[in-house]
Amino acid sequence: MFAKPFKLILIYLLTIINITFVLTPLLAAIAPFIDYSKNGVSIDYNIFQKLKIALATAIFSISFFMLLYMFLDYIFGFSLRSSLKNCKRYDKLKGYEFLKEIFFQTQERFNTNGVKLYIKNSNEVNAYAVSSMASGAVVLTKGLIDHFLVLSKDSKEFLFSLRSIMGHEMSHLVNRDFLPTFFVICNQKATNFVSRVLHYILFFQINFFNRLPYIGSYYSSFIYYTYSFINFILTIFNKYIVLTIYNFLNKFASRSIEYRCDYQSAQAFGGENMVNALEKLGENGYFTIFSTHPKTHSRIKNVKLVKVINSNITAKFFDKVTNYLTTMILITICLYFAKEARIDQHVRQIIRNHEYIHSKLSYLWQLIKQIY
């Protein structure tokens, strides 16, 4: 029940660590301005305020670019297209017409008419769901279909087993299980961009100090070695502590999600059909290729007594809430640090200086006041 919210918390903790790693150049840049004395460590108030604004600007930039990437992916769906390389729509291939009816039934039970079915030309026994912010797809490998065909007693068992696998993947899509991973991808792309900008600024500062006579080389060396030291510590901490803990905890959260997908597929098409599909996969099937998937016998126990329900299969309540919070928390962070970085003041100043924009927005504001 709480697997996805727990996974979201892990993602945000990992994001915070990642942002700290990105801000290393800023921490190194202020090192020469810190006053070290017997009474403690201090820094000039004006420099501290500028550092505060710089940190807020960096965090705002990361969150803004994450939202921008999510918006562009919603419009263009490039994350979905990149995941479907070497895959083709089943209705564009000869010999796969038999999938039409069972895929239509799966779409109907999960109320996902926009989802497409793809076939991957691979001998690997595998199936997976891929999605963008706007659309999704279920992918079956040729190896999975051939494997089920060989192990099935008759055509009915073959088709029903495949349909149960489709139902499992549809559960991932209706619950939008891709969001935590997609969130990490957005964060990585945004932090990589901001990190490059900060690195350019840092090395510009180092080159600037190098040109100063007497103590310039001292300051530049101090900044460089401080940056290298902080970067080294954070890299070790991130690689051997944060990622290890995250992967360990994420394994259990992901397994709970897999149980839910099995259960919802069994609710759609019956526990017996899901059991048949799992038995064909065995312990060497795609469910156990990844560490996030539990053992097959545990999954069979979870679904064997499940009966078909009449209503359509929809997202679980806590998954819906988590999907909503995933975006809303990011928007809140973006707006908060925009204010801390005084972005709102700069925007207002630009609007005031641009008479046309100012007049149009003032007119719009007056209309809103009249309506409400």
C-alpha positions in Angstrom: 0.0 0.0 0.0 2.7 2.5 1.0 5.4 1.2 -1.3 5.1 4.0 -3.8 5.0 6.9 -1.3 8.0 5.3 0.4 9.8 5.1 -3.0 9.0 8.8 -3.6 10.6 9.7 -0.3 13.7 7.7 -1.3 13.8 9.5 -4.6 13.6 13.0 -3.0 16.4 12.1 -0.5 18.5 10.9 -3.4 17.7 14.2 -5.2 18.8 16.2 -2.2 22.2 14.4 -2.1 22.5 14.9 -5.9 21.9 18.6 -5.6 24.4 18.9 -2.8 26.9 17.2 -5.1 26.1 19.7 -7.8 26.6 22.7 -5.5 30.2 21.7 -4.7 31.7 24.5 -6.9 29.8 27.1 -5.0 31.1 25.8 -1.7 34.6 25.8 -3.0 34.3 29.3 -4.5 33.6 30.9 -1.1 36.4 29.1 0.7 38.9 32.0 0.4 36.4 34.4 2.0 35.8 32.4 5.1 37.6 33.8 8.2 39.2 31.1 10.3 40.0 32.2 13.8 40.4 30.8 17.3 36.8 31.9 18.1 35.4 29.9 15.2 34.6 30.2 11.5 32.8 33.3 10.2 32.0 34.9 6.9 31.1 38.4 5.8 27.4 39.1 6.0 27.2 40.5 2.4 29.1 37.5 1.0 26.8 35.2 3.0 23.7 36.8 1.5 25.2 36.5 -2.0 26.0 32.9 -1.3 22.4 32.3 -0.1 21.0 33.8 -3.3 23.4 31.8 -5.5 22.4 28.5 -3.7 18.7 29.4 -4.1 19.2 30.2 -7.8 21.0 26.9 -8.4 18.2 24.9 -6.7 15.6 26.9 -8.5 17.3 26.3 -11.8 17.5 22.5 -11.2 13.8 22.3 -10.2 12.7 24.6 -13.1 14.6 22.5 -15.7 13.1 19.3 -14.2 9.6 20.8 -14.7 10.5 22.0 -18.2 11.8 18.5 -19.1 8.6 16.9 -17.8 6.5 19.4 -19.8 8.4 18.9 -23.0 8.2 15.1 -22.6 4.4 15.5 -22.2 4.3 17.4 -25.5 6.8 15.4 -27.6 7.0 12.1 -25.7 10.7 11.6 -26.4 11.3 9.4 -23.4 8.8 7.0 -24.7 10.3 7.0 -28.2 13.8 6.4 -26.9 12.5 3.4 -24.9 10.9 1.8 -28.0 14.0 1.5 -30.1 14.2 -1.8 -31.9 10.4 -2.3 -31.2 7.6 -2.4 -33.7 3.8 -2.1 -33.3 2.3 -5.6 -33.3 -0.2 -4.6 -36.0 2.6 -3.6 -38.3 4.1 -7.1 -38.2 3.0 -10.3 -39.9 2.0 -13.2 -37.8 0.9 -11.3 -34.6 -2.8 -10.7 -35.5 -3.8 -13.1 -32.8 -2.8 -10.5 -30.2 -5.4 -8.1 -31.3 -8.4 -9.5 -29.3 -6.5 -10.1 -26.0 -4.9 -6.7 -26.1 -8.2 -5.1 -26.7 -9.6 -7.0 -23.7 -6.7 -5.8 -21.6 -7.2 -2.2 -22.7 -10.9 -2.5 -21.9 -10.4 -3.9 -18.4 -7.8 -1.3 -17.5 -9.5 1.6 -19.4 -6.3 2.4 -21.3 -7.4 2.9 -24.9 -4.4 5.1 -25.7 -1.8 2.4 -24.7 -0.1 0.7 -27.7 1.4 -2.9 -27.9 4.9 -3.4 -29.3 6.9 -6.4 -30.2 10.7 -6.5 -29.6 12.7 -8.8 -31.9 14.7 -10.4 -29.1 15.1 -14.0 -27.8 15.0 -12.8 -24.2 12.0 -13.9 -22.3 10.8 -10.5 -21.2 7.9 -8.0 -21.1 7.8 -4.4 -19.8 5.8 -1.2 -19.8 7.2 2.1 -20.9 5.6 5.5 -20.6 6.0 9.2 -20.9 4.0 11.9 -19.2 1.3 11.7 -21.9 1.2 8.1 -23.2 2.4 4.5 -22.6 3.1 1.2 -24.3 3.4 -2.5 -23.4 6.3 -4.4 -24.9 6.5 -8.2 -25.4 9.6 -9.8 -26.7 9.5 -12.4 -29.4 11.3 -14.7 -27.0 8.4 -14.4 -24.4 5.7 -15.2 -27.0 7.7 -18.2 -28.4 8.4 -19.5 -24.8 4.7 -19.4 -23.9 3.7 -21.0 -27.1 6.0 -24.0 -26.5 4.8 -24.5 -22.8 1.1 -24.0 -23.3 -1.2 -27.0 -23.6 -3.5 -25.3 -26.1 -4.2 -22.0 -27.8 -6.6 -20.9 -25.1 -4.0 -21.3 -22.3 -1.4 -19.6 -24.5 -3.6 -16.5 -25.2 -4.8 -16.2 -21.6 -1.3 -16.4 -20.2 -0.1 -13.7 -22.5 -3.1 -11.6 -21.5 -2.2 -11.9 -17.9 1.3 -10.7 -18.6 -0.3 -7.7 -20.5 -2.5 -7.1 -17.5 0.6 -7.0 -15.2 2.2 -4.4 -17.4 -1.0 -2.4 -17.7 -1.1 -2.1 -13.9 2.3 -0.4 -14.0 0.8 2.1 -16.5 -2.5 2.9 -14.8 -0.6 3.4 -11.5 2.0 5.5 -13.3 4.8 3.5 -11.7 7.3 5.1 -14.1 7.1 8.4 -12.3 9.8 7.9 -9.6 12.3 6.6 -12.2 11.3 9.4 -14.6 11.8 11.9 -11.7 15.3 10.6 -11.2 16.0 11.0 -15.0 14.7 14.6 -15.0 16.9 15.4 -11.9 20.0 13.9 -13.5 19.5 15.9 -16.8 18.8 19.1 -14.9 21.7 18.7 -12.4 24.1 17.8 -15.2 23.2 21.1 -17.0 23.5 23.2 -13.9 26.6 21.4 -12.8 28.4 22.3 -16.1 27.4 26.0 -15.7 28.7 26.1 -12.1 32.0 24.4 -13.1 32.5 27.0 -15.9 32.0 29.7 -13.3 34.3 28.1 -10.8 37.2 27.7 -13.3 36.6 31.2 -14.6 37.1 32.4 -11.0 40.3 30.3 -10.7 41.7 31.8 -13.9 40.8 35.2 -12.7 42.7 34.8 -9.4 45.6 33.3 -11.3 46.1 36.7 -13.0 46.3 38.6 -9.8 49.8 39.3 -8.5 51.3 38.0 -5.3 48.4 36.1 -3.6 46.4 35.3 -6.8 47.9 31.9 -7.3 47.4 31.1 -3.6 43.7 31.8 -3.8 43.2 29.9 -7.1 45.1 26.8 -5.7 43.1 27.0 -2.4 39.8 27.1 -4.4 40.8 24.2 -6.7 42.0 21.9 -3.9 39.0 22.7 -1.7 36.7 21.9 -4.6 38.6 18.6 -5.3 38.5 17.6 -1.7 34.7 18.3 -1.3 34.0 16.6 -4.6 36.0 13.5 -3.6 34.2 13.2 -0.2 30.7 13.7 -1.8 31.5 11.2 -4.6 32.6 8.5 -2.1 29.6 9.3 0.2 27.1 9.2 -2.8 28.5 6.1 -4.4 29.2 3.8 -1.4 26.7 5.0 1.1 23.7 6.8 -0.4 23.3 4.6 -3.5 23.9 1.4 -1.6 21.2 2.3 1.0 18.9 3.5 -1.8 19.2 0.3 -3.9 18.7 -1.9 -0.8 15.5 -0.1 0.3 14.2 0.4 -3.3 14.4 -3.3 -3.8 11.7 -4.0 -1.2 9.5 -1.1 -2.3 9.7 -2.3 -6.0 8.8 -5.8 -5.0 5.7 -4.6 -3.3 4.7 -2.8 -6.5 5.2 -6.0 -8.5 2.9 -7.9 -6.1 0.2 -5.2 -6.7 0.6 -5.6 -10.5 0.2 -9.4 -10.3 -2.9 -8.9 -8.1 -4.6 -6.4 -10.3 -4.0 -8.6 -13.4 -5.5 -11.5 -11.5 -8.5 -9.3 -10.6 -8.9 -8.5 -14.3 -8.5 -12.0 -15.8 -8.5 -14.4 -12.9 -5.9 -15.8 -10.5 -5.6 -19.1 -12.4 -4.5 -17.4 -15.6 -1.9 -15.4 -13.7 -0.6 -18.5 -12.0 -0.3 -20.2 -15.4 1.7 -17.3 -16.7 4.0 -17.2 -13.7 4.6 -21.0 -13.9 5.6 -20.7 -17.5 8.1 -18.0 -16.6 9.6 -20.1 -13.7 12.4 -18.8 -11.6 14.5 -17.9 -14.7 11.8 -15.8 -16.2 11.8 -12.0 -16.6 10.3 -11.5 -13.1 13.6 -12.7 -11.5 16.1 -11.2 -13.9 16.0 -8.0 -11.9 16.5 -7.9 -8.2 13.4 -5.8 -7.7 11.2 -8.8 -8.6 10.3 -11.3 -5.9 10.5 -15.1 -6.3 7.9 -16.7 -8.6 6.5 -19.0 -5.9 5.7 -16.1 -3.7 3.9 -14.4 -6.5 1.8 -17.5 -7.2 0.8 -17.6 -3.6 -0.3 -14.0 -3.8 -2.7 -14.4 -6.7 -3.9 -18.1 -6.9 -7.1 -17.4 -5.0 -7.9 -14.0 -6.6 -11.3 -13.9 -8.3 -12.3 -11.7 -11.3 -14.0 -8.5 -10.4 -16.6 -6.8 -12.6 -15.4 -3.2 -12.4 -12.5 -1.8 -14.4 -9.0 -1.9 -12.8 -7.9 1.6 -11.7 -5.0 3.1 -9.8 -4.8 2.5 -6.1 -5.6 5.5 -3.9 -2.2 5.9 -2.4 -0.6 5.6 -5.8 -2.9 8.4 -7.1 -1.9 10.6 -4.2 1.8 9.9 -4.7 1.5 10.7 -8.5 -0.1 14.0 -7.6 2.5 14.8 -4.9 5.4 13.9 -7.1 4.7 17.0 -9.3 3.2 19.3 -6.7 6.2 19.0 -4.3 8.5 19.8 -7.2 6.4 22.9 -8.2 6.4 24.1 -4.6 10.2 23.7 -4.3 10.6 25.6 -7.6 8.3 28.5 -6.5 9.9 28.7 -3.0 13.5 28.9 -4.2 12.4 31.3 -7.0 11.3 33.7 -4.2 14.5 33.0 -2.2 16.6 33.8 -5.3 14.5 36.9 -5.9 13.5 35.7 -9.4 10.0 37.1 -8.8 11.4 40.6 -8.3 13.4 40.4 -11.5 10.4 39.2 -13.4 8.2 42.0 -12.1 10.9 44.5 -13.0 11.1 43.2 -16.5 7.3 43.4 -16.8 7.2 46.9 -15.5 9.9 48.0 -17.9 8.1 46.4 -20.9 5.0 48.7 -21.3 3.1 46.4 -23.7 3.4 43.3 -21.4 2.6 45.4 -18.4 -0.5 46.9 -19.9 -1.8 43.5 -21.1 -1.3 41.9 -17.7 -2.9 44.8 -15.9 -5.9 44.5 -18.1 -6.1 40.8 -17.5 -5.8 41.3 -13.8 -8.7 43.8 -13.9 -10.9 41.3 -15.7 -10.1 38.6 -13.1 -11.1 41.0 -10.3 -14.4 41.8 -12.0 -15.2 38.1 -12.4 -14.5 37.2 -8.8 
